[in-house]
Amino acid sequence: MQNSKILFWSVVVALAGFLFGFDTVVISGADIPLQKLWGRGELFHGLVVMASALWGTVAGALFGGIPTDRLGRKTTLLWIGVFYFVSALGSALVSDPWVFASLRFLGGIAVGVSTIAAPTYISEIAPAADRGKLVATYQFNIVFGILVAFLSNYLLSGMGENAWRWMIGVEALPAFIYTLLVLGVPRSPRWLLTRGKQPEEAKRVLALIHPGADAGAMMAEIAAEDQRADSAETIFQTRYRFPLLLAFLLAAFNQFSGINAFLYYAPRIFEAAGLEQRSALLSSVGIGVVNLVFTLLGLALIDRFGRRQLMYIGSVGYIISLSMVALAFGLGWQGWYVPGFLFVFIAAHAIGQGTVIWVFLSEIFPNHLRASGTSFGTSVHWVLAAIIPSLVPVLFSTVGTAPVFAFFAFMMVLQLLFVWRMMPETKGIPLEALGTVLKTNIAQ
């Protein structure tokens, strides 16, 4: 990475991912205490208390492309920080489950919008050769946030019956810091030129991003691609059918791995495997460490091996680990068998889908449709991320834990077939050229 400014700005924007990961997982430490506190039954607990943030994420993903396009990437990122701050502080202070759910819903909106605005911004300032690793810093921050949330939950678990309030409320501090840092990043030059209609500022930012390069020539290339585009086009037109299908399938398989269901209910799953509560929380910290280490590995490899190779590695790891978890629960193996297999599962996710998804979704649509296309993919992702964890408490208590994990393993066999037969390679290709590459539906 030759330009330290690009790296710094990418890391700052990617901190939205830290808040995403922290916000998504911190609720796992409050899972059982909140169910005991409000005692409304499994279905209410799953759909309202635990999944309220996920339903907000669905709304954010569905409509987040609108502010990302109209207000700009930077302004949208600022509002994301405000939403995280209000959600964290408010939900830690309330005592009514419906008010709690509403505030968690607000935080979920921030998560959903961030999965559009942050990868879009980073992909638009990154050089093609480094785009994969820079966009993947968003995923690194997600898993770093997950690790910190698991560790925070463990450290705060001994603070009595109100420990859950501290677990959730502590997020307000990083949310405040992130919001201040985003004030210092420039606006996306591609947005300034094509949406903001501010060519002079776009030229200034391009000169900062690519010192010594011909900013005028780069602007001409971006403008030419924009002029070829029809402003009335949508992602649902026939010519964009293939990237739309890619976005749908990649996002769907991400959630049918069971990743969010596992992250939300990790302590519960470990307790079901025979660990006592404190050990279950500590095992969750171990999951966070493995997630972080293998995300760093994926980050180092994504621009070297490419997106498809990482997806192959991840898919095989998913199939093996999920099958063994299903077998362990089915045969009643107790102790550290299940945590061990789930460590392999999280490693497979981190190096594969976890590293690839936000990069790939931010690459496969043209400039004028990038926000709406990314919004579509993230919407599919988050609709399933809301539905699947919402049903987990009921499914575990009715059909059983083993069949649930066996289903996830089967879906990962289908993902492996998708990568083999359909998924193209996008590494190192300039954004303006990818539209041409994706006219074929044959994996390169």
Steps between C-alpha positions, in 0.01 A plus 500: 500500500683809371250766611469514879202738472292236322589245767411739783169606346411137425572397859295789640200418283544129573453576871129494414566126470639492856171645625310255276684201652475628857131587469411167340670280759477698825137389536618137542622581851158644588305213342417291807480791753250683278287189456490457879429871553205531261390136477273529198572157349741368235324652198474852646858481624631388160294726272475819709777519761789320327421567133377861522840631388498255210161624383643852512793375296256373237342847479844662479613264227177542301503879502863586577583545133279810492697720745827347375417633153313820585686629805833347408714229652664721766181666629331161525795362696472788747133428567588134552723602791223708657254210475746259663560741789132563574413131470775381734443757771120483483460123498731470802280733708143383426294241686218430254555224239319691223702820555815287519407333170434840336843633599669179387308538173663844457843348545406234248419771244856628547639150442296452180591836351867456592519180294416716196669832569834383644601238237371730223710792626817291539463332159466845340823639646711182476747416219392185310805302614427564870120520490444153645710546812379858558131414477571191711621728782127549555465125565811506721337769711179295517684203648710725724172646630369146552810406698482814714128440564560140611790610721301793640206271580733260680667774705171669592307179574582515872339839560172365633148495360552822304818381328310487171451878512876556517557245222269686261568860611879491465458515120413870526869590552640355173193634317584852616868464401410361156265791429773754577753319278264484199482881501860498375463276193438651152192425295515228235637644173276273291193619691611864472535466123198286412245582771616812683587681176804663663783437251750738659481331840507160327822601325654619828418173676632292207826695519525413870424133436729465197782754538695541177227342286297685240185583698338650190542176305355300788202733518448462126494120536248513785288755314506292181375193688229715660392644164465152352260418780131570472384701805165320481662157532442276799680191622194292402544547126598199292858615434573492873339163562832320553654735761159509672494120517857495630411749774189302597671162522814619677297685762255213549770239544675725751206470737412138421838412644339582837762761585269761655295236678823374656636844592173603664465181703862386550480482883166313479644252246807440715283444807290252299826319426561457872709803601405703807403865448835662580689253279246560223571873508876433500461266200323784323812714550703220340264508202566871466879445502481230231272723294748786519809292416344336193351828381853643505611202291214558255592867485857409402388251235197657329695706246757222454282189470181677393140484617414155359793316657411630846139394443616148409706476819216635713236274346696181567570614856130574553391157378745310722445704817121529482465128426711419806300738723178331386654159569623608845157621606331198340719253687501700823874568516566725800787729597724680253404313181239753390712810582791344309292436187345847527850651510560334161163633380581859595847470339339379176254788507767760576734402216218443250158667507597740777790648303336484157137611532531876551784523246313307232168680547672839468673399175246335273268793420587808286562839664149638449338186645759405763305627801168346388667174394689472828175586679328208328771253602515622857119495522495131408775442754321680782149371433638150548718618789183617674287195422749224579618615848140589590403138450802341667357477858183337365686267260744387767213414735285325236699329221823493701850645468650224283249529209544881494878470457457217247281731289767772511760245385282400202459863396878537494522214252275709276727802557799298382314419177415871457866602529607227256238564231404869522724729703741716291836630618517879548844558652714776347237617249415875502141575604423664165607180317312248714167572330642363176654198672167406660308493172587132488364254753798270472737507798839632395 
